[in-house]
Amino acid sequence: MVGGTFRFARHFGAMGLAALLLGCSSTAPAISPTPMARPAPVAPRPAQPPVASAESQALSQYYAQVQADLLIQGLLRTDGGGADTPFTDTMLTENFIRIALFDEYARGAGGLVARETQSRLRRWQVPVRVDVSFGASVPPDRQATDRARIRSYLGRLSALTGHPISLVEGGGNFHIQIVNEDERRALGPLISRTLPDLSPAEVSGLTNLPRSTYCIVYALSEGSSASYSAAFAVIRAEHPDLLRLSCLHEEIAQGLGLANDSPLARPSIFNDDEEFALLTRQDELMLRILYDRRLRPGMLANEARPIVREIAAQLMGSQ
């Protein structure tokens, strides 16, 4: 099993029914009463979300301030890059090699260790079936918005890669949990059932996130295979709208095989500067390269580089 990939910070009141009593006079014929229209049934009031802990409420305030500060600095851009962020086919090649063929973390006896290491090209060979679960703290309208955004994004990713990627109602192989602080800490048993090969320390890496970790994904393969077979992402429900969407964009894309970050990649969400919130034009090209049939899972950087260079030149020449 290959180690996981990560994203670190750098997202009625009750109705009464009155009874009508009808009398009749001894001197007048009895009148058959007109049936009274019965009121329409009232839908039950939806269950109220549980009250978040003081810690979760404090995190909501903290991340709202983080987003506000980043926006004031001109960060969390949503334009995908422009004239101020040019890149060449050589830059695209080198950024792809660094992001797709190096790992940000290495597995150790005590869990995952922050250490960039050379890796192999990894991607999905089977269809990616994404299922999304929400903690009870996430209200229904927010859930509907998140689902719609995820479905749209998955359609975009599938078109870019030519690989089947879709949202499913259950039984997926790419699991996304959108939960608050309290709910995430209780995910351990579910994670162990879903990804039984994870060590206790690695499970703890998902359930015990420091505040500086906005969101996280583990993408895993079986045995010595370089093809992913499962992924598990955790998104903080405390995030405001744009940070939440930013986390979804990066964690899903990283879970497809762009596992590393690089400070040289611009425009890109695969670095730690938070300049871009959403998938950029260069990120789209890297995903197209990753799933190009001329590359194969398991390739090392030295054998992949000439092929990546050829693909990058073709993609940039077609713009």
Residue pairs with C-beta under 8 A, 6 or more apart in sequence:
1 197
1 220
1 221
1 222
1 223
2 119
2 122
2 219
2 220
2 221
2 225
2 226
2 228
3 103
3 105
3 106
3 107
3 112
3 220
4 105
4 112
4 202
4 217
4 218
4 219
4 220
5 103
5 104
5 105
5 217
5 218
5 219
5 254
5 255
5 259
5 260
6 104
6 105
6 112
6 216
6 217
6 218
6 254
7 213
7 214
7 215
7 216
7 217
7 247
7 250
7 251
7 254
8 212
8 213
8 214
8 216
8 272
9 212
9 213
9 214
9 272
10 271
10 272
10 273
10 274
11 63
11 214
11 215
11 235
11 236
11 239
11 240
11 242
11 243
11 244
11 245
11 246
11 247
11 248
12 42
12 43
12 45
15 39
15 42
17 39
20 33
20 36
22 31
22 33
24 30
24 31
46 140
49 136
49 137
49 138
49 139
50 136
50 137
52 60
52 137
52 180
52 181
52 182
53 181
53 182
55 181
55 182
56 137
56 180
56 181
56 182
56 238
59 180
59 181
59 211
59 236
59 238
60 238
62 211
62 238
63 214
63 236
63 238
63 239
63 240
63 243
64 240
66 243
67 76
67 239
67 240
67 242
67 243
70 76
70 274
71 242
75 273
75 274
75 275
75 277
76 242
76 243
76 246
76 274
76 275
76 276
76 277
77 267
77 275
77 276
77 277
77 278
78 242
78 276
78 277
78 278
80 267
80 276
80 278
80 279
80 280
80 281
81 266
81 267
81 276
81 280
81 281
81 282
82 267
85 266
85 267
85 280
87 95
87 266
87 267
87 282
88 316
89 309
89 312
89 313
89 315
89 316
89 317
90 309
90 312
91 264
92 282
92 285
92 286
92 289
92 312
92 315
92 316
93 305
93 308
93 309
93 312
94 264
95 262
95 264
95 265
95 268
95 270
95 282
95 286
96 286
96 289
96 290
96 308
96 312
97 301
97 304
97 305
97 308
98 260
98 262
98 264
98 265
99 258
99 259
99 260
99 261
99 262
99 265
99 268
99 270
99 286
100 121
100 122
100 257
100 258
100 259
100 260
100 286
100 289
100 290
101 118
101 119
101 120
101 121
101 299
101 300
101 301
101 304
102 116
102 117
102 118
102 119
102 259
102 260
102 301
103 116
103 117
103 118
103 119
103 259
103 260
104 114
104 116
104 259
104 260
104 261
105 112
105 113
105 114
105 115
106 112
106 113
106 115
106 117
107 113
107 202
109 201
110 201
111 199
111 201
111 202
111 204
111 205
112 201
112 202
112 205
116 260
118 300
118 301
119 259
120 226
120 297
120 298
120 299
120 300
121 226
121 257
121 290
121 295
121 296
121 297
121 298
121 299
121 300
121 304
122 219
122 221
122 226
122 227
122 228
122 257
122 259
122 297
123 163
123 227
123 228
123 256
123 257
123 290
123 291
123 297
124 163
124 227
124 228
124 256
124 257
125 227
125 228
125 297
126 173
126 227
126 229
127 163
127 164
127 165
127 166
128 154
128 163
128 164
128 165
128 166
128 173
128 174
128 256
129 166
129 168
129 171
129 172
129 173
129 174
130 150
130 154
130 165
130 166
130 167
130 168
130 172
130 174
130 175
130 176
130 252
131 167
131 168
131 169
131 170
131 171
131 172
131 174
131 175
131 176
132 146
132 147
132 150
132 167
132 176
132 178
133 175
133 176
133 177
133 178
134 143
134 146
134 177
134 178
134 179
134 237
135 177
135 178
135 179
135 180
135 183
135 184
135 237
136 183
137 179
137 180
137 182
137 183
137 237
138 146
138 178
138 179
138 180
138 237
143 178
146 178
146 244
146 248
147 167
149 245
149 248
150 167
150 176
150 248
150 252
151 167
153 248
153 249
153 252
153 279
154 165
154 166
154 167
154 252
155 165
155 166
156 279
157 165
157 252
157 253
157 256
157 287
158 164
158 165
158 166
160 284
160 287
160 288
160 291
161 256
161 287
161 288
161 290
161 291
162 291
163 291
165 256
173 229
173 230
173 231
174 230
174 231
174 233
174 252
174 255
175 194
175 230
175 231
175 232
175 233
176 233
176 234
176 235
176 248
176 251
176 252
177 184
177 187
177 190
177 232
177 233
177 234
177 235
178 235
178 237
178 244
179 187
179 234
179 235
179 236
179 237
180 236
180 237
180 238
181 236
181 238
183 237
184 206
184 207
184 209
184 234
184 236
185 207
185 208
186 207
187 206
187 207
187 234
188 203
188 204
188 207
191 198
191 203
191 206
191 207
191 232
192 198
192 203
194 230
194 232
195 203
195 218
195 220
195 230
195 232
197 220
198 218
198 220
202 218
205 216
206 216
206 218
206 232
206 234
209 216
209 234
209 236
214 236
214 239
214 243
214 246
214 247
215 233
215 234
215 235
215 236
215 239
215 247
215 250
215 251
216 233
216 234
216 251
217 231
217 232
217 233
217 234
217 251
217 252
217 254
217 255
218 231
218 232
218 233
219 228
219 230
219 231
219 254
219 255
219 256
219 257
219 259
220 228
220 229
220 230
220 231
220 232
221 227
221 228
221 229
222 229
225 297
226 297
226 298
227 297
228 255
228 256
228 257
231 255
233 251
233 252
233 255
235 244
235 247
235 248
235 251
236 244
236 247
239 247
242 277
243 277
245 277
245 278
246 269
246 277
246 278
249 269
249 277
249 278
249 279
250 269
250 270
253 269
253 270
253 279
253 283
253 287
254 270
256 287
256 290
257 290
258 270
258 283
258 286
258 287
258 290
260 270
261 270
261 271
261 272
262 268
262 270
262 271
263 271
263 272
263 273
264 271
265 271
265 282
266 275
266 282
267 275
267 276
267 280
267 281
267 282
267 283
268 276
268 280
268 282
268 283
268 286
269 276
269 277
269 278
269 279
269 280
269 283
270 283
270 286
285 312
285 315
285 316
288 311
288 315
289 295
289 308
289 311
289 312
289 315
292 307
292 311
294 307
294 310
294 311
295 304
295 307
295 308
295 311
